[in-house]
Amino acid sequence: MVMPAPADDPEATRPAFRRTAELAARSGLAELSMGMTADFELAVEEGATLIRIGTALFGPRPTRRAGRGGPGDQGGGP
């Protein structure tokens, strides 16, 4: 699964997808998993055969507030 660096403009992810597709082709990989909700169209254009679109299907993840039991929480919340 390839996830390029986050970018405000999805087009900025294209070089990472293109390079990954080139490497996959040279390695003879039949499947290429890359792209998520924000950039899946570009990933498909660049050769993705598997994509992740969880946010498009289920909406954004809820945010965690400090002191509410998130990873590494030491308590101290209200």
C-alpha positions as CSV (number, residue, x, y, z in Angstrom):
1,M,0.0,0.0,0.0
2,V,1.5,3.3,-1.1
3,M,0.5,6.5,0.6
4,P,2.4,9.5,-0.6
5,A,3.1,12.5,1.6
6,P,0.0,14.5,2.3
7,A,-0.6,17.5,0.0
8,D,-3.2,20.2,-0.3
9,D,-3.3,19.6,-4.1
10,P,-3.9,15.9,-5.0
11,E,-2.0,16.4,-8.2
12,A,1.2,16.7,-6.1
13,T,0.9,13.0,-5.3
14,R,1.2,12.0,-9.0
15,P,5.0,11.6,-9.1
16,A,5.0,9.2,-6.2
17,F,2.3,7.1,-7.8
18,R,4.1,7.2,-11.2
19,R,7.4,6.1,-9.7
20,T,5.7,3.3,-7.7
21,A,4.0,2.0,-10.8
22,E,7.3,2.0,-12.6
23,L,8.9,0.0,-9.8
24,A,6.0,-2.4,-9.7
25,A,6.1,-3.0,-13.5
26,R,9.9,-3.7,-13.3
27,S,9.3,-6.1,-10.5
28,G,6.5,-7.9,-12.3
29,L,3.8,-7.2,-9.7
30,A,0.3,-7.9,-10.8
31,E,-1.4,-5.8,-8.1
32,L,-0.6,-2.3,-7.1
33,S,-2.3,-0.8,-4.0
34,M,-2.1,3.0,-3.9
35,G,-4.4,5.9,-3.4
36,M,-7.0,6.9,-0.9
37,T,-10.2,9.0,-0.9
38,A,-8.4,12.3,-1.6
39,D,-6.2,11.1,-4.5
40,F,-7.6,7.8,-5.8
41,E,-8.4,9.1,-9.3
42,L,-4.8,10.0,-9.8
43,A,-3.7,6.7,-8.4
44,V,-5.9,4.8,-10.8
45,E,-4.6,6.9,-13.7
46,E,-1.1,6.0,-12.7
47,G,-1.8,2.2,-12.5
48,A,-3.4,1.4,-9.1
49,T,-5.4,-1.9,-9.1
50,L,-6.5,-1.5,-5.5
51,I,-7.5,1.7,-3.7
52,R,-8.7,2.7,-0.2
53,I,-11.8,4.9,-0.1
54,G,-12.9,4.6,3.5
55,T,-13.5,8.3,4.1
56,A,-15.7,8.5,1.0
57,L,-17.8,5.6,2.3
58,F,-17.8,6.2,6.0
59,G,-17.0,9.9,6.4
60,P,-14.1,11.4,8.3
61,R,-12.8,9.8,11.5
62,P,-13.8,11.4,14.7
63,T,-11.2,13.5,16.3
64,R,-9.8,12.7,19.7
65,R,-9.7,15.2,22.4
66,A,-6.8,15.3,24.9
67,G,-7.5,13.4,28.1
68,R,-10.2,11.3,26.5
69,G,-8.5,7.9,26.2
70,G,-6.5,8.3,23.0
71,P,-3.3,6.4,22.5
72,G,-0.7,7.3,25.1
73,D,-3.3,9.2,27.2
74,Q,-2.2,9.7,30.7
75,G,-5.5,10.9,31.9
76,G,-5.9,14.4,33.3
77,G,-9.0,15.2,31.3
78,P,-12.1,16.7,32.8
